Amino acid sequence: MNEPAAIFIAAHPDDLAAVAGTFALLKRKGYRLFDICITRGEGGRPPGQGLDTVTVRRKEEEAACALLGAELTMFDEPDGALYARREICEALAARLAEIQPSVAIAHWPFEKPDHSAAFSIAFKALSLAKLNWTTEFYMADIYGTGDMFLPELYVNISDVMDVKTAVSNCYRNQWKDTAAERTIPMAQAAGKLAWCDYAEGFKTAVPLVGTRWNRPAEVGRALLSL
């Protein structure tokens, strides 16, 4: 396929909501989208009525991916006890080698421990797949500029806020609140900093400069073009 690919590497089912607006805009530009969820999500809120947490959370993630037109890959690592061990790094690297993403988005590492581990897994897997110098690598703001997260770039998602809201509402079992109470205020807060109605914030692993080593810099190109 000639279409570029973008991936989000998540620790848990429901983390995808943080980048749903950016994913929707990338889809409009012709990107193939991939959601890679590393854990089963069994540590989430029990659904009750005899339902299985893993099954319910997978269905929520599948529904969110269907709205975005993203392909879902779920690994089987334990929720709440995630580590960047060799086996999962190599398994993710093999998947990345298949996809050959132009854009990879992972967690900001200074959040909950599983998010930190997921970042480390993503970072190592990109290197193992020999993609660390060719794939634009970003860290997403999951909690709304909390946990010392100061975005280096913003994506204006005002035109696709309805998509982000719909994706967020796929996770009603896990969140127990609506997008209006959680997602919309976070996007509005980022929007104020970006001088637009709604935004999503990102950091990069390397400085954002126009050229590097006498050639155009890769990082920043994709998201800043949205």
Secondary structure, DSSP 8 states (H G I E B T S, - for coil): --S-EEEEEESSTTGGGGGHHHHHHHHHTT-EEEEEEEE--TTS----TT--HHHHHHHHHHHHHHHHTEEEEEEEE-TT-----HHHHHHHHHHHHHH--SEEEEE-SSSSHHHHHHHHHHHHHHHHTT-TTTSEEEEE-SSSS-TT---SEEEE-GGGHHHHHHHHGGGHHHH-S-TTTTHHHHHHHHHHHHTSSSEEEEEESS---SEETTEE--TTHHHHT-
